[in-house]
Amino acid sequence: MSAEMVTGDKEKAFALLKSDADKIRQLIEVQLENLTMPQCPLYEEVLDTQMFGLSREIDFAVRLGLVNEEHGKQILGELQRKLDDLHEASVRK
């Protein structure tokens, strides 16, 4: 396997993980925009499930050597901060 192919696979894996993270980020932002509605347990369950799934995807990509562990932590950390913002905003409401 050539170095170019490996690099391409790593870039593709990282792009796919970022794409999945962006979908979760959009779910969080929709919830932040609609804080006038009571907190929806189903919506929270979906977010938790999505976050868990993404963490498993990242773990798998790290174990395959396709994604650096720090990059994976960075993706999850950014989403966790967004979730924290959502929880903070809902408590203030």
LOMIMAR-839873 format. One line per 3 residues: number of its first residue (from 1); for each residue x, y, z of C-alpha. Coordinates in steps of 0.02 Angstrom, whole numbers, always signed. Example, Ala and Ser with C-alpha at 12.3 -4.5 7.8 and 13.67 -1.06 7.14 Angstrom:
<pts>
1> +615:-225:+390 | +684:-53:+357
</pts>
This chain:
<pts>
1> +0:+0:+0 | +74:+167:-49 | +98:+313:+71
4> -19:+417:-37 | -157:+288:-19 | -137:+280:+170
7> -139:+470:+182 | -295:+475:+73 | -381:+347:+184
10> -337:+446:+340 | -403:+607:+265 | -562:+520:+210
13> -589:+443:+383 | -563:+611:+467 | -682:+696:+345
16> -816:+565:+377 | -799:+586:+565 | -809:+775:+549
19> -965:+755:+441 | -1049:+647:+573 | -996:+772:+707
22> -1071:+914:+604 | -1239:+822:+598 | -1238:+808:+788
25> -1186:+991:+803 | -1337:+1038:+696 | -1453:+940:+811
28> -1382:+1033:+961 | -1399:+1202:+876 | -1581:+1168:+831
31> -1616:+1128:+1013 | -1524:+1286:+1069 | -1630:+1391:+950
34> -1791:+1315:+1016 | -1767:+1335:+1202 | -1941:+1405:+1215
37> -2005:+1227:+1210 | -1985:+1118:+1364 | -1836:+1004:+1360
40> -1878:+850:+1261 | -1814:+687:+1338 | -1826:+600:+1170
43> -1717:+733:+1089 | -1590:+716:+1229 | -1591:+527:+1205
46> -1558:+548:+1020 | -1411:+665:+1056 | -1339:+545:+1185
49> -1355:+400:+1064 | -1276:+499:+923 | -1131:+553:+1035
52> -1103:+373:+1091 | -1105:+312:+911 | -981:+446:+858
55> -865:+402:+1003 | -867:+220:+945 | -831:+273:+765
58> -685:+379:+825 | -619:+238:+934 | -626:+119:+786
61> -537:+241:+671 | -403:+271:+803 | -376:+85:+827
64> -356:+64:+639 | -228:+204:+639 | -334:+311:+524
67> -361:+453:+647 | -245:+524:+778 | -314:+500:+953
70> -295:+686:+991 | -396:+733:+837 | -533:+614:+893
73> -534:+690:+1067 | -542:+863:+989 | -697:+817:+887
76> -785:+747:+1041 | -727:+891:+1150 | -802:+1021:+1033
79> -969:+930:+1034 | -965:+908:+1222 | -940:+1095:+1243
82> -1092:+1124:+1132 | -1193:+1002:+1236 | -1136:+1091:+1394
85> -1195:+1255:+1318 | -1364:+1175:+1282 | -1382:+1109:+1459
88> -1330:+1276:+1532 | -1453:+1370:+1424 | -1595:+1252:+1468
91> -1560:+1270:+1655 | -1561:+1460:+1640 | -1726:+1456:+1546
</pts>
